[in-house]
Amino acid sequence: MGTALDELLALLELEQLEVNLFRGTSPDERRQRVFGGQVAAQALVAAGRTVEPDRFVHSLHAYFLRPGDPTVPIVYDVDRIRDGRSFTTRRVVAVQHGRAIFNLAASFHLDEDGFEHQGAMPEVPAPERLPTMAERVVELADQLDPDTRDWLGRERPIDIRSVHAPRWLDRRPRPAVQDVWIRANGDLPDDPLVHACVVAYASDMTLLDTVVQPHDVPPGGLMVASLDHAMWFHRRFRADEWLLYHQRSPAAAGARGLAEGSIFTIDGSLVVTVVQEGLVRPVA
């Protein structure tokens, strides 16, 4: 039996069917639909497999078109749009049952020197001072039903440590800002693409919770789904070292909510910016 991180890395090992055609699978987790972060990470793997290794992804823009079916493989069709002297551009369409479920545009850039500036990282407690998700579950074991307790307490590929109580633990309205530390739950290979894909996977895990935080919503009172997702990779990093994911939601309207995220290394370097809009539809 491998670890949860081993299982995630296995999901990122796509099968190559043809020169620009790849196939990925989903874990057997009895989900109703494929986790959006998984599709984004696998699509980025497919794009990166067609790019020279001296070029690192600097941005991606994606749309979630249809819910993914976790019971069948996903085929990723890569279009080699452009190979320039400094930039390489790829488009990836994820297909199931003959229909597109996800569309990704990604750009890769040859390393260059240039101007640098960034915003400051928020001052928050160090990750070692915060409880793990499993530790939070133990504290509330007598308040959770067995299925929920098992789901929340199981081993996960990403170690997530919330600075404040996560929404599944405390549903009281609060400002639309949250900080979580994230790290791969084990060591990763040195391939920079793997680290970018692991962070792409993790970036979809908590972001839309930020949209919901200001609102008094009972359990089951919302339909929430990712609509689009964008990331800009400013600097190289390791996803198996602690990263602070600072998240905020500037607006929600029309059954949609917008969330922004800044990802910092533990020494304060801003390495990734994330923006996502999601469906946040009240359920009558």
FENBEL-V427139 format. One record per run of one state. SS is the DSSP state (hx for helix, st for strand, lp for the rest). FROM is the first residue (numbers start at 1). TO is the last residue. If there is no record, write none. Layout:
SS&FROM&TO, SS&FROM&TO
This chain:
lp&1&3, hx&4&11, lp&12&14, st&15&18, lp&19&20, st&21&24, lp&25&35, hx&36&48, lp&49&54, st&55&64, lp&65&73, st&74&83, lp&84&86, st&87&96, lp&97&98, st&99&110, lp&111&126, hx&127&129, lp&130&132, hx&133&139, lp&140&140, hx&141&143, lp&144&145, hx&146&153, lp&154&157, st&158&162, lp&163&176, st&177&184, lp&185&191, hx&192&202, lp&203&208, hx&209&212, lp&213&221, st&222&233, lp&234&242, st&243&253, lp&254&255, st&256&265, lp&266&269, st&270&282, lp&283&284
